[in-house]
Amino acid sequence: MLFNVLCGNRDDHLKNHALLYAEDGWRLAPAFDVVPQPGILERVQAIAVGVLGGIPTIANCLSRCGELGLSTDAAQAMADRMVERMRGWRHDFRELGVPASSMERLARVFSPELAK
């Protein structure tokens, strides 16, 4: 959910989330259909990510962490690690040969948190 917010995947919807069942119980399925949406300029998620609905902020994503079995500190630490890792997206994309024009289009929808 937070990754979708940070990378600008505004078309995140319930059919993009799944659980897998194994002998040890339920777990999240690997991520799929994660596509930044530079054509969707309205900064709102298709589904609610927190108490403020679809507002795509880290604070909103963390607002219901207790319902997911996470303490506020644990959820914030996870978010901080994700943001720190994603801040290098431009470097990673350049290394992978993504054209500069594509990177500029994506930069419009990536979270401002990644530019700090």
N, C-alpha and C positions, 0 to 999 in steps of 0.2 A: 504494500500500500504506500509506504513512504517512498520507495524507489519510483513508483509511478508518479507521485507528486513531484519529486525532484527532477525527473527527466522529462516532464511535460506530457506524460501519457494521460490526456484528459478523457479518452474514451475507455477508461477502465470501468468495467461493469461486472455484474455478478457472474456472468458466464466465463470470466477470465480468472476465476479463483476456484481452486479445487482442493480436496483433501484425499489422501490415499490411506487405505487401511492395511496394516501389516500385523503380524503377530503381537507386536508391542503396542499396538493402538493406532490412533489417527495421527497423521502429520500432514503438513502443507505439501502440496504437489510442487514440483519445480516451476519456476516462473515461465509463462508463455504469453504470447500476444502482447508483448511490451513494446509499444511503438510511440515515440514522441510524436506529437500532433502539431507541427508548425502551422497547419491550416486552421486550427481551432485557437483563435486568439483570446477568447474569453477565458480568464483564469479561474475555472471552476471544474471540479471533477464530476464525472457522470454519476458517481455514487458518493454517498456521505463517507467521509473519512474520519469524522469526529463529531463532537457536540455542535460544531458550527456548520454541519452539513458538508458540502463539497468544497469548502474554502481550502485551497491547496497550500497549507502551511504546516511546518513541522509541529508547531504548538497544537494545531487542530488534530493532527495525526496522533499525537501523544495524549490527547485529552481523555481518551477512553482506555488507556493502557491497562488499568486495573481489571477491566472486563476481559482482557486477553491474558490475564494471569501474570502481568508484569508490574513491578514496582515502578514508580516514577523515575527513580534513579537508574534502574536497569534499562528502561525504555529510552531515557535520555542518552545513556551511554551507547546503546545500539544506534540511535539516530546520529550521534556525534561521529561514530566510526564510519557510518555510511556516507555522511556528508564529507568527511575528510578524504575518503577513498574516491568519491565521485568528483571532488574538486580537480582532479587530474584528468578529467575527461578530454580536454583539448589535446593534451600530450598523447594520451592513449589513441585518440582518433587519428592524429597525425601519423603516429607509428604504424597504424593500420592502413594508411593511405587514403583516408576519407578526404575528399576535396574541401578546400577552404570555404567554398560557397555553401556546401552542405552544412559545414560546422556553423557558419554564421546564421543560417536558417534555424538550426537547432538551438543556438544560443538564445534566440528570442523566447523559447518556451521552457528552457531549463530554469530551474529555480534560482532566484537571485542569491540564495544561500550558498550556491556553488561558486559564486564569484568573489566571496569574501576572502 
